[in-house]
Amino acid sequence: MNRYPAWKYVIIGVALVVGFVYMLPNFFPEVPAVQVSSSKSTVKIDNALLATIEDTLKASKIEYRGEELDPIGIKIRFNDYDAQLKAKDLLQAKLGDNYIVALNLLSSSPRWLASIGALPMYLGLDLRGGVHFTLQVDMNGALKKAADRYTTDIRSLMRENRIIYSGVGREGNNIVLRFKDSAQRQKARFEIEKNYPDLQLQEQDAAGGELRLVAGLSVAAQKKIQEGAVQQNITILRNRVNELGVAEPIIQQAGSDRVVVQLPGVQDTARAKDILGRTATLEIRMVNDDPGALEQALAGSAPFGSELLYDRGGQPVLVKKQVVLTGDRISDAQSGFDPRDGSPAVHVDLDSTGARIFKEVTRENVGKRMAILLIDRGKAEVITAPVIREEIGGGKVQISGHMSSREANDIALLMRAGALAAPMEIVEERTVGPSLGKENIAKGFDSVKYGFVALAAFICVYYMLMGVISATALVINLMLLIAILSMLQATLTLPGMAAIALTLGMAIDANVLINERIREELRWGSTPHAAIQAGYERAWGTILDSNVTTMIAGIALFIFGTGPVKGFAVVHVLGILTSMFSAVFVSRGIVSLIYGRRRKLDKISIGQIWRPAADASAPAAGSAAKPGVPAARGGAAKGGAVPKTTATAK
């Protein structure tokens, strides 16, 4: 008998239930939606806002199919794209600049599935639609920005070491210092070489007796700055894209100076371009606390050298235009909490130059207020404006006040990334519409469906009931593969769908090996029970070898491939694992359910077999059999071939 242990059936049952549940969300279509989130930490997302949104939509007679309030924002689902676009414009006008209203696509699967983490797979740009940008990084702009930074640093270095110079400025990508005394020039050269080893110095004597010292970046330093500019811009773009709520965006370097950005599901191209073009940086300035200065600014006439800004609580702050310190001097920033009252805060580490400047400023302005500004898209906002109680050394700064934990984390990210290291220009823009994505999904689904139907039809006709069991194992294999991809929240693309179709073809190969091995055992006279047992046991080695070699190829594709090739490799390797489980483990359990409880099994429904002719060299009756050849194995009585017949054994 072919009994299967109960614990194995438990494993199969759990795998089937979990696989079905986590596969289910992929069969619910995506629907157009509008996502409302806060642009400021002081603006709350709550039930009152949800009620305002519902009243606004009902007043304009815009029908919607559901709403959802979560920590990120409010999502409203609609029945069609026209209602989605109308609602987006209406809500943006109603809610104002304090809220971000973005278009989105959301799954229509039941909430109970989402509550247990059963979410659909992400779809790539070629399946879901969205926007594709190729951005060109201005490498010369990165060098100019570096030269500006060195100009400021060298000016501070000259003052700190009391070196007399007549001027410092930038000419192209070089920094030029002018002197009237050669001794001062030599002293300046010594200090610059000691503090800035990346700069190459050259002395020049200009007409009129002016002495010049020209500092330029070395070739290695230029290359390092340009490479760093691309990587920093990629980091910034990732932070910006998070605001769009895009699932699985693709942001990667293409060549030495280009960045490719793919945003699946994004319908609002204008907003995507706006997000990608944003720059954010930190500035530290002094507050103008002169008596009557704030009232004068509120009256519309700000004092010279000052400007009126507002903090996150909406309170006016008059700050000086002169920048004390910029975000370029930040070496690290982490969100945390203020040890005094436990409120969210950002802990900032400055580099050596920034620490020196900050120490000097705080020493000279004890008792005065210092404003920390976040500048984003050309707009400056005062995060906090504390009073300087004492000189602050060590290069460590804490920023707190009027922020949530999420806001503190976002500010820390912005500070770590800083502003764009170099200007970027969109040189290519493509929009893939949802209709094209649906067409690709339909074609990919059809390829899998027709491939499965053809395989199942052939295998059922050729192997009869054992073919039906193989086809059932194939269905389970497909279900488990989709469930695992959903649990991993993988991104499915057209190459991934091709890998699924290929997995079906490879998965049936294991069942063919098993069925043919069972047929072979029956040909040589084994009983049906023994044939089933031997078929699964002896085919396992071949199945394992073939799948391991194929998996090695898939792993190599993943390691050395990029983009779509990696996606293909992931699905391919996972498909091999699920096919081995379903073809051997699951199908064996089904066979045991059908045939295993019969003590005496007369036949197996496995199609037609061909019994071999008797071997002329076979020993006569009663003689010893050849070693390793069962005596029962043999053909027809006179060595003739036995015609095809149903596989039976008694």
N, C-alpha and C positions, 0 to 999 in steps of 0.2 A: 504494500500500500504506500501511497505517496502523501503521507500526512505532513502538514506544515505547522510548525510551532505557533501557539497562540500569540506569543510576543511579537512574532513577525507580522501577523495580521493586525496587531495593534499599531505597529509602526506604519503599515500601509494605510490603515484607516485614518490615523492622525495626519499623514502626508496628504491624503486626498482631501480631507476637510480643510486643512490649512491652505492647500493649494487652490481649492475652489474659492474660498473666501477672499484670498488676496489677488486672485485673478479677476474676480467679479467687477471691481471698479473700472477696469479697462473697457468694459462693454457699455458704460454709461457715457453718452456723448458730452463734449464740452459745449458750454453755452456762453454767449456774450455777457459780460458783466462790467460793472463800474466799481472801482476800488477807491475809497475815500480814506486818506490817512492824514495825520497832522504834520505840518511843516515846522512846528515849534513845540517845545516841551511844555510850555504853559497852556497850550490848547489841548483840551481833553477830548478823547474819543469815548463817548458814553451813550447811554440809552436816550438821553435828551437829544443828542445829535442825531441818533437813529430816528427818533420821532420827527425831528425837523425834516430829515431827508424823505421820510414816508409822506409827510404832509405836502411837501413840495411836489413830489411825483404825482400824488393823487390830485392835487389842485390843477396840474397841467394835463391830467388824464393820460399819463404814461403808465402802461401796464408793466408790472414786473412779477417774476415768479418766485421770489424768495429773497431773504436778506440774512446776513450773518455778521455778528459782532465778535471780533477776536482782539487780542492785544495789539495786533498790527494795525487794524483799521476796520472799516465797514465795507462789506462786499454786497452788492445788489445784483441779482441775476435777472436777465431779460430774455424774452422769447425770440427776438430778432435783433439784427445789427442796427436797424434804423432807430429802434427805441433806445438802444444803448448809446448811440451818438447824440440823440436829443437829450437824454438824461445827463450825459457828461457835460454838455454845454450849459444846461440849466443849473446843475448843481455847482459848477465852477463859478457861475455868475452869482448864485445865491450865497455860497459859503465864503467866497473871497480868497485872498492870498494866504490866509492862515491854514488852508487845507490843500492837500494835493489830490486832485481828482484825475485818475488814470484809467484808461481802458484795459481790460483784461479778459482772459478766457478761463472759465472755471469748470471743473467737473460737476456733473449733475448727479453723482452717486449719493446714496443716502448718508445721512450724518452718522449713523451708527457704525458704518464702515470706517469713516474717517476717525471716529473715536477710538478704534482699536488699531489705528495705524495702517489700515488697508487703503492705500492711495494708488491712483493710476500711474503708469509709467509716464515719465516726461517724454514729449515728442520733440524731435529735432526740427530745425528750420525747414527742411525739405518736406516734413509731414504736417507740421502745425501752421506753417506760415510765419511771417515775421519780417524783420529787417536785417540787412547785412551791410556793414560799413567797413571800408578799408581806410585807415587814417594814416597820413604821412607825418612823421615826426620831423620838425625843423631842427636838424642837428646843429646848424649854425646858431640858431636861437639859444640852444642849450649852452654853447660856448660863450655867447654874449652874456647870458645870465650869470654864468660862472665868473666871467670877467668883472661884472658889476659887483658881485659878492666880494671878490678879491680886492676891488678898489676900496670898498668900505672898510674891509679888514686892514688893509695896508695904511689907510688914513688913521685908523685907531692905533695901529702899531707905532706910527710915527709920533703921535701925541704921547703915547705911553712912555716911549723911550726918549722923549724931548729932542727929537731930531728936527732940525730946522729945514723946511723945504718951501719952495715957492709955489708949488701946485702939484696936484695929482689928478689924473683923469684917464679916460679910456679912449684909445684910438684903434678902431676895429676890435679885435679880440685881445689886444695888448693893453697893459696898464703902463702909463708913462708918468714918471715922477721928475719934477724939475727942481734943480738946486742951483745955488749961487756959490757954494763952497764944495770943493772936491772931498774934503774931510767928512763933511756931512753925508755926501753921496756914498762914501766907502762905509760909513757907519750904517747907513740905511741898507746897503747891499748885504752887510753881515747879518743884520737882524732878519731881513727877508729870507735869505738862504737858510737861516736857522729855523724859522717858523713855518716856511712854506717851501718844502723841498720839491714840490711839483712845478714850481716856477723856474724858468730859465731866464737869467738876467744878462743884459747887454748894456754897456756904457756907450753913450753917444755925446759928442760935443757939437751943439747946434751953433748957428750963426749968432753973433752978438754976445758970445761968451756964456750962453746958457748951457748948463750941464744937465744931461738927461740920463735917466736910468729906466730902461725899457724891460718890463717883465712880461713874459709870454708863457703859456702852458706848454709843457713838453708833449711830444707825440703820444707817449704812453698815457699821460694824464688826460689828453683830449679824447683818446679812445675810451678810457674809463668813464669819463663824464658822459659821453654820448651813449655808451651802453647802459649806464645807470639811468640816464634820462628816459630811455625806452621802458626799462623795467619799472621805474617810478610812475610813469604815465599809465602803465598797465594796472598797477596797484590802485591808482586813483580812479581809473575807469571802472574797476570792479566795485569800488565803494559807491560810485555814482549809480551804477546799474542796479544796485540793491534797492534804490529808492523806487524803481519802476515795478518792483515785485516780480521780476522775470525769473522763471524757473529754469535752472541749468543754462545760464548764458555761456557763450563761448567767447573768451577774450584771450587771444594769443598773439605772439610775435610772428610776423611774416617777413623774413629777410632781415636786413640790418636796421632798417629805419621805418618799418611799417607795422601796424597793429590791425588785426582783423577782429571785428566785433560782430557776433551773431546773437540776436535777441529773439528767440522763438516766442511766438504768441503776441508780440507787441504790434498793435495796430496803429498806434499814434506815432507816426514817424517824426513829426515835428517835435513832439515832447522828447522822444529818444535822442534826437540831435541836440536838443537843449541840455539834456542831462549830460551827454558826452562832452559838451563844450564847457561845462561848469568848471570853475577853479575855486579852490578854497584855501585860505592861508590864515595864519595867525599873526596879529600885530600887537605890540605893546606900546602904548602911548601914555603920556601924562595927562591928567585931568586938569582943566582950567577952572580953578576954584576962586578966581578973583571975585571980589564982591560986586554984585550986579551984572557980572558977565553972562550968567545963565539967563537972567531975565531979559537982557539985551538980545541974546540969541533967540529966545522964544518970541520976542517981538519982531523977529525977521531980520535982524542985523547982527550977525555973529561977529565977534572981535576978530581982528586980523590974525591969521595963523591958527584959528580954531574952527571947529565944525560941530554942529549939533547932531548927536546920535541918540539912540534909545536902547535901553537894556531890555532883557527878556521879560521883565515885568511891566514894560511900557513906560518906564520913568525916563525923563530926558537926562542926558549926560553931555556936558560940553567938554570935548577932548581936543587936545592940540594936534595939529596936522603932522608935526615932526614925529617920525617913527623911531622909537627907541630900539626896538628889537623885532625881528621878523621870524616867521616860522621856519625859515631856512636854518636857524640855529638850534632847532630841536633835534636831539638825537634819539629820544624815545618818549612815548606818552602812553600811560596806562590808566584805565578807569579804576576807581576805588571809592573810598569813603573818607570823609573828613573825621579825623580822630577826636575832634572837639565835640561834635554833635551827631556824628554818624550819617550826615547827609551825603549824597553822591558827590564825588569830586573827581578831578583829573589830575594825575601826578605827572609832571613834565620834567624831563631831564634835558639840560642844555649842553651843547658841546663846549669845549674849552673857551673859545672866543665869546660865545653867548654868555657863559657863566661869568666871564670877566666884565663884560658890558653890564650885565644885570647887577652885579655886585657894585659897580661904580654908580649906577643910576639910583639904586636903593640907598646907598650911603649918602648921596647928595640930596635926596628928597625925602628924608624921614619926616613923617607927619603929613605928607601930601598923598593924594590919591593917584593910583596907577590904574589905567583902564586896559583890560585884555579884550581885544576885538577879534571876532571871527568874520572874515571877509569872504563872501560867497556870491558869485555872479555879479560882482561889482558893488554889492551892497554890504555895508559894514554894520555889524551888530555887536553891542557891548555885552560880553558874557558876564563879566563881573568887574567891579571897580573898587578894590579894597584900599584901605589906608595902609601906607608903609609904616610899620611900627619900628623896624630896625633894619640894619644892613643884612641882606640875604646873600650868603655865599654858598659855595658848593654846587651851584648850577641846578638846584632842585626847586621847582616851583609848583605850588598847589593852586588849582583853579576850582572854585566851588561857588554855589549860589544859584538858585532858580533853575535847577536841572534835575531830571529824573535819572535813574540808573541807565536806562536805554540811551538817553541824551548824552550822558557822560561817556558811555562807550562809543557813541557816534563821533563825539568831539575828539576823543582820543584817536580814533581811526583817521579823522581828518588831519589831525596834527601830525600823526606819524607819516601820512602820505604827503602832507603839505600841498602846495600849489603844483600845477603841472610843471615838470622840470624843463619842458620845452614846448613851444606852441605846436598844435596839431591841426591838420587840415584834412577834411573828408575828401578823398580823391575818388572814391567809388561808393555808390549807394544803390542797393537793390532791395526791392520789396517783394516778398513772396506772399501772395494773397492766400487767405484761408481756403478758397475754392481750389487752388492748385494743390495745397496740402491735402485736401480731401480726396482729390483725384489720385495723388500718390498713395494715400492710405488704401483707397479702393483697389488700386492695381497691386499693391503689396499683399493685401488681404486675399485678393483673387488668386495670386500666385501660390500662396500657402494653401488656400482652400482646394484649388484644382489639383495641386500636387498631392495633397492628402487623399482626395477622393480617388485619384488614379492609383496611388499606392494601395489604399485600402481595398479597392475593387480587385486589383490583381492578386493581392495576398489572400483575400477571402476565397476567390475562385481556385487558386492554386493549392492552398493548404486547408480549405474547408473550415471546420470549427477551430482548428489551431490557428488558421489565418484570421478568424474573427477575434480570437484572443490577442493575436499580435496587433491587429488594428486598434483594439481597446487600449493596449499598452501604449500605442502611438498617441492616442488622444490624451492619455494621462501624462505622457511625456511633454506634450505641447502645453498642457495646463500647468504643470509644475515649472516649466521654463518661464512662462509668462508671469507666474506668481513670484518666482525668485527675482526676476527683473523688476517687478513692482516693489518688492520688499527692499531691494537695493536702491530704489528710486533712480534706476538707470535711464539714460536718454536713448530712446529708440529712433533710429534713422533708417533711411532706405537700405544701406548696407546691413544694418541689423536685421531687417526683415528678410533680406537675402540669406543671412546666416540661419534664420529660423527655418526657411524653406530647405536649406542644405541639411540642417539637423534632422529633419523628417526623413530625408533620403538615407542619411547615415544611421539613424536609429533603427530603421527596418532591417538593416544589414545584420544586426545582432539576432533578431528574431529568425531571419533566414538561416543563419548558422545553427541556431538551436533546432529548428524544425528539420533541417536536413540531417543533422546528427541523429535525431530521433528516427527519421526514416532509415538511416543507415543501420541503426541497431535493429530495427524491425526486419530489414532485409536479411540480416545474418541470424535471424531466428530468436532474438530476444523477446521476452514477454512484454506486453505494453507497459506494465509498471516499471520493469527494468529499463526499457527503452527511454521512458521519460526521465528516470533518475540519471541514467548515463548521458542522455542528450544535454541536460543542463550542466552537469558536472564537467563533461569533456569539452563542451563548447566554450566554457568560461575562460580558459586560457587563451584561446584564439581571440575572443571578444576583448579581453583585457589588453592583449598585445596591440591589436589594431587601434583601439581607442587611445592608448597611451601614446603611440607614435603620432596620431593625429593631434592629440592635445599638445604635444611638444611643438608641433608646427603652429598651433594657435597661440601658445605662450610666446613664441618667437615673434609672431605678428604683433602681439600686444607690446612687447618690449621695444621693438625696433620700428614699429609703425607709428603713424600720427593720424589724428583726426578720425575720419571714417574707417580707416583700417583698424584702429584700436577698437572702435565700436563693433566692427565685424568680429574681431578676435574675442571680445568679451562674451558676446552671445554664442559664438562658436564653442568656446570652452565650457560654458555653463550647459549648453545643449548636449555636449558629450557626457557630462556628469549625470544629467537627468535621464538621458537615453540608457545609460548603463543601469541605473536604478529601476527604470520602468521595464526595460526589455528582459532583465534577469530576475529581479526581485519581485516586481509586481506581477508579471506574466506567470511566474512560477506559482505564486499564490492563487491566481485564477485557475490555473490548470489543476492545482491540488483541490480546489473547491469542487471542480467538475468531476474529476476522475479519482481523486485521492481516497474517497470513502468506500469505494467498491473493492471488496476482497478479491473477487475474480473479475478481471477486465478482459473482455474478448477482443475489443478493437478500439482503435483511436481514429477519430475523424481528422485525418491529416492528408487527404487527397490520394492520388494514385502513386504507387511505388513500383519499381522495377527490380525484380529479384534476379541476382546474377546467375549465370550459367554455372554448372558444376565444374570444379577444377579437375582437369584430366589427371593431374598428378596427385589428387586427393587419395588418401589411404583407403584401402578396401575396408569393408565392414568388419568390425571387430579388431582392426589393427590400431596401433597407437596413433593418436593425432599428433600433428606437428606441434612442436612447442610454441605456445602463444596463439595457436589457432583453435578456437572452440570446436569441439567435435560436432556439435549440433549445427554448426554453420555449413551450409551447402546449398546446392541448387536442385534442379529437377533430376529425376531418376536417370536419364540417359544423356545428361550433359546439355540438354536443350535449354534455351532461354525460356523463362516463365513469362507469360504476357503480363501486361499491367493489370493490377487488381487493387482492390481496396486493402489498405493495410490492416491485416487481421492477425491475431495470434491467440492460440488457446493453450 
